Amino acid sequence: MPDAETVTVTATHEPPAANSHCAPDAMAGMLSAAIEQVLGSQSNVATLQLSRRGGLAVIHAPDDSFVFKLITCRADWKKRLFRPLGFNPARRARKVSKALEVAGVPVCKVLKFGDVPLPGAPRAVWTLSSFIRDGRTLRQLKQELQPDRSAPAATLIRELYIESLKLLRRIHDLGFEHRDYHAGNLLVVEVESGAPHLTLVDLETTLRREATIRRRARDLRRFLGNFTEAATAGESLKEALEIYSNGDTKLAQKLASTGRLKGLLKQHRM
């Protein structure tokens, strides 16, 4: 899902991104139609988010709750191109979810997936995932605790920021490239000890392949874009690379020399 993804019990409606060609009401109708086709019922359903890519809803069942996600495959040109050839982001999310779980990485587990034909989106796909109660994205938490700052200033945000960089390094070292690693795709969940920890959501873009320097840099830039301010961009990048590289100075130097991270600095110095 886009950056503003919400995974909470409270139902909220957010408009599609500015470059969307689909009105909120139209996407809401598509989400409802998909749930009706797949589950056969609209009872105990709360819409969580509508976006240019699709929609998100929580399905409250008697014994458990689940997240239903619709992906229309029409916002991204690559998805429009490859879906007729059999590319299925929902299938990939399921495979990656299982692989990361086996590797010990905390993920919002994808339980089922499938296709659903809809007017205007004949190759739409869906996933059904575990619902994590009371979870909030890192983006939501950051906006709540430090609404006027991008850099990780609040103590909790800074702790989660460091944990996020370490988690990204772990994912890369395991042989995965995330390609959409940002604060909106990291769910903050409190464990029994009361300490929050991060869980990955939205795995449709994740690939199981070697994380080269360029691919690592791309994921880092995507994540750091949520936490960079013009006045401290250089210092922030240096610190982030130190945390991510964990003492591997050659790795940090190679990453710093990539066009992706140089571009991040240039963007914030303009």
DOTORGU-608870 format. One record per residue (C-alpha): residue number from 1; residue in one letter; x, y, z. Coordinates in steps of 0.2 Angstrom, whole numbers, padded with zeros to 4 digits, m for minus. Example, Ala and Ser with C-alpha at 12.3 -4.5 7.8 and 13.67 -1.06 7.14 Angstrom:
<rs>
k, r, u, v, w
1, A, 0062, m0022, 0039
2, S, 0068, m0005, 0036
</rs>
This chain:
<rs>
k, r, u, v, w
1, M, 0000, 0000, 0000
2, P, 0005, 0018, m0001
3, D, 0014, 0027, 0012
4, A, m0001, 0032, 0022
5, E, m0007, 0014, 0026
6, T, m0017, 0012, 0041
7, V, m0019, m0004, 0051
8, T, m0030, 0000, 0066
9, V, m0047, m0006, 0072
10, T, m0054, 0012, 0069
11, A, m0061, 0013, 0052
12, T, m0055, 0028, 0042
13, H, m0056, 0034, 0024
14, E, m0042, 0042, 0016
15, P, m0042, 0049, m0002
16, P, m0032, 0042, m0016
17, A, m0015, 0049, m0019
18, A, m0015, 0065, m0029
19, N, m0010, 0056, m0045
20, S, m0024, 0044, m0044
21, H, m0038, 0043, m0058
22, C, m0050, 0034, m0046
23, A, m0062, 0043, m0035
24, P, m0063, 0037, m0017
25, D, m0081, 0032, m0019
26, A, m0077, 0021, m0034
27, M, m0062, 0012, m0025
28, A, m0074, 0009, m0010
29, G, m0086, 0001, m0022
30, M, m0072, m0010, m0029
31, L, m0067, m0015, m0012
32, S, m0084, m0020, m0007
33, A, m0087, m0029, m0023
34, A, m0071, m0039, m0020
35, I, m0075, m0044, m0002
36, E, m0093, m0049, m0008
37, Q, m0085, m0060, m0022
38, V, m0072, m0068, m0011
39, L, m0080, m0070, 0006
40, G, m0098, m0069, 0001
41, S, m0103, m0057, 0015
42, Q, m0101, m0039, 0020
43, S, m0105, m0041, 0038
44, N, m0093, m0036, 0051
45, V, m0082, m0027, 0039
46, A, m0073, m0010, 0042
47, T, m0065, m0001, 0029
48, L, m0047, 0005, 0034
49, Q, m0040, 0013, 0019
50, L, m0043, 0018, 0001
51, S, m0029, 0022, m0011
52, R, m0025, 0024, m0029
53, R, m0019, 0005, m0029
54, G, m0034, m0002, m0020
55, G, m0041, m0004, m0003
56, L, m0039, m0011, 0014
57, A, m0052, m0018, 0026
58, V, m0053, m0028, 0043
59, I, m0064, m0043, 0043
60, H, m0071, m0047, 0061
61, A, m0074, m0066, 0062
62, P, m0081, m0074, 0078
63, D, m0064, m0081, 0083
64, D, m0052, m0070, 0075
65, S, m0050, m0055, 0063
66, F, m0041, m0053, 0047
67, V, m0035, m0040, 0035
68, F, m0042, m0040, 0017
69, K, m0032, m0031, 0004
70, L, m0037, m0027, m0013
71, I, m0024, m0023, m0026
72, T, m0031, m0017, m0043
73, C, m0014, m0017, m0052
74, R, m0019, m0002, m0062
75, A, m0009, 0012, m0053
76, D, 0008, 0006, m0057
77, W, 0013, 0004, m0076
78, K, 0023, m0011, m0072
79, K, 0009, m0020, m0064
80, R, m0003, m0016, m0079
81, L, 0010, m0023, m0091
82, F, 0015, m0039, m0082
83, R, m0002, m0044, m0075
84, P, m0008, m0051, m0092
85, L, 0008, m0061, m0092
86, G, 0004, m0070, m0076
87, F, 0013, m0058, m0063
88, N, 0003, m0059, m0047
89, P, 0009, m0047, m0033
90, A, m0003, m0057, m0021
91, R, 0006, m0073, m0024
92, R, 0023, m0065, m0022
93, A, 0017, m0058, m0005
94, R, 0012, m0075, 0001
95, K, 0028, m0083, m0004
96, V, 0039, m0069, 0003
97, S, 0028, m0069, 0019
98, K, 0032, m0088, 0022
99, A, 0050, m0086, 0018
100, L, 0053, m0071, 0030
101, E, 0043, m0080, 0043
102, V, 0054, m0095, 0042
103, A, 0070, m0084, 0043
104, G, 0063, m0076, 0059
105, V, 0058, m0059, 0052
106, P, 0042, m0052, 0060
107, V, 0029, m0051, 0046
108, C, 0011, m0048, 0045
109, K, 0007, m0066, 0039
110, V, m0002, m0068, 0022
111, L, m0014, m0082, 0024
112, K, m0023, m0083, 0007
113, F, m0023, m0074, m0010
114, G, m0032, m0075, m0026
115, D, m0039, m0066, m0041
116, V, m0055, m0056, m0042
117, P, m0062, m0049, m0058
118, L, m0070, m0031, m0056
119, P, m0077, m0018, m0068
120, G, m0062, m0007, m0073
121, A, m0049, m0019, m0065
122, P, m0052, m0036, m0073
123, R, m0035, m0043, m0066
124, A, m0037, m0037, m0048
125, V, m0029, m0048, m0034
126, W, m0032, m0049, m0015
127, T, m0024, m0056, 0000
128, L, m0030, m0061, 0017
129, S, m0018, m0058, 0031
130, S, m0017, m0059, 0050
131, F, m0024, m0044, 0059
132, I, m0013, m0036, 0072
133, R, m0024, m0028, 0085
134, D, m0019, m0010, 0091
135, G, m0005, m0009, 0079
136, R, 0000, 0008, 0072
137, T, 0012, 0011, 0058
138, L, 0029, 0020, 0062
139, R, 0023, 0034, 0051
140, Q, 0007, 0036, 0061
141, L, 0017, 0036, 0077
142, K, 0030, 0048, 0071
143, Q, 0016, 0061, 0066
144, E, 0008, 0059, 0083
145, L, 0024, 0061, 0093
146, Q, 0033, 0074, 0083
147, P, 0021, 0081, 0070
148, D, 0032, 0095, 0065
149, R, 0049, 0085, 0063
150, S, 0055, 0073, 0050
151, A, 0071, 0068, 0059
152, P, 0069, 0055, 0073
153, A, 0068, 0067, 0087
154, A, 0056, 0059, 0100
155, T, 0065, 0046, 0111
156, L, 0053, 0032, 0105
157, I, 0054, 0037, 0087
158, R, 0073, 0037, 0088
159, E, 0073, 0020, 0095
160, L, 0062, 0013, 0082
161, Y, 0071, 0022, 0068
162, I, 0087, 0013, 0074
163, E, 0078, m0004, 0075
164, S, 0071, m0001, 0057
165, L, 0089, 0001, 0050
166, K, 0095, m0014, 0059
167, L, 0080, m0024, 0052
168, L, 0083, m0018, 0035
169, R, 0101, m0024, 0036
170, R, 0095, m0041, 0042
171, I, 0082, m0042, 0028
172, H, 0096, m0038, 0015
173, D, 0108, m0050, 0022
174, L, 0095, m0064, 0021
175, G, 0094, m0061, 0003
176, F, 0079, m0050, 0001
177, E, 0076, m0034, m0008
178, H, 0061, m0025, 0000
179, R, 0059, m0010, m0013
180, D, 0045, m0002, m0003
181, Y, 0053, 0000, 0014
182, H, 0046, 0015, 0023
183, A, 0038, 0021, 0039
184, G, 0021, 0017, 0033
185, N, 0025, m0001, 0030
186, L, 0032, m0004, 0047
187, L, 0019, m0009, 0060
188, V, 0023, m0004, 0078
189, V, 0017, m0018, 0090
190, E, 0018, m0018, 0109
191, V, 0024, m0035, 0115
192, E, 0020, m0043, 0133
193, S, 0035, m0034, 0140
194, G, 0028, m0017, 0135
195, A, 0042, m0013, 0123
196, P, 0037, m0010, 0105
197, H, 0044, m0020, 0091
198, L, 0042, m0019, 0072
199, T, 0032, m0030, 0060
200, L, 0033, m0029, 0041
201, V, 0017, m0027, 0031
202, D, 0014, m0025, 0012
203, L, 0026, m0038, 0005
204, E, 0020, m0037, m0013
205, T, 0035, m0028, m0019
206, T, 0048, m0038, m0010
207, L, 0060, m0050, m0020
208, R, 0070, m0064, m0014
209, R, 0086, m0060, m0023
210, E, 0104, m0054, m0018
211, A, 0104, m0037, m0011
212, T, 0117, m0028, m0021
213, I, 0125, m0011, m0016
214, R, 0113, m0003, m0028
215, R, 0098, m0012, m0021
216, R, 0103, m0009, m0003
217, A, 0105, 0010, m0007
218, R, 0087, 0010, m0015
219, D, 0079, 0003, 0000
220, L, 0089, 0015, 0012
221, R, 0084, 0030, 0002
222, R, 0066, 0025, 0002
223, F, 0066, 0023, 0021
224, L, 0077, 0038, 0025
225, G, 0066, 0050, 0014
226, N, 0054, 0049, 0029
227, F, 0067, 0055, 0041
228, T, 0078, 0068, 0033
229, E, 0078, 0086, 0035
230, A, 0088, 0099, 0024
231, A, 0098, 0106, 0038
232, T, 0105, 0090, 0045
233, A, 0104, 0079, 0029
234, G, 0123, 0075, 0028
235, E, 0124, 0071, 0047
236, S, 0108, 0060, 0046
237, L, 0114, 0050, 0032
238, K, 0131, 0047, 0040
239, E, 0123, 0041, 0056
240, A, 0111, 0030, 0046
241, L, 0125, 0022, 0037
242, E, 0135, 0019, 0053
243, I, 0119, 0010, 0061
244, Y, 0115, 0000, 0045
245, S, 0133, m0005, 0041
246, N, 0137, m0010, 0060
247, G, 0155, m0007, 0059
248, D, 0158, m0012, 0041
249, T, 0166, 0004, 0035
250, K, 0168, m0002, 0017
251, L, 0150, m0006, 0015
252, A, 0146, 0011, 0022
253, Q, 0158, 0020, 0010
254, K, 0151, 0010, m0005
255, L, 0133, 0015, m0001
256, A, 0137, 0033, 0002
257, S, 0145, 0033, m0016
258, T, 0129, 0027, m0024
259, G, 0118, 0039, m0035
260, R, 0103, 0035, m0024
261, L, 0110, 0041, m0008
262, K, 0119, 0056, m0016
263, G, 0103, 0060, m0024
264, L, 0095, 0060, m0007
265, L, 0107, 0073, m0001
266, K, 0105, 0084, m0016
267, Q, 0086, 0083, m0014
268, H, 0087, 0090, 0003
269, R, 0100, 0103, m0001
270, M, 0090, 0111, m0014
</rs>
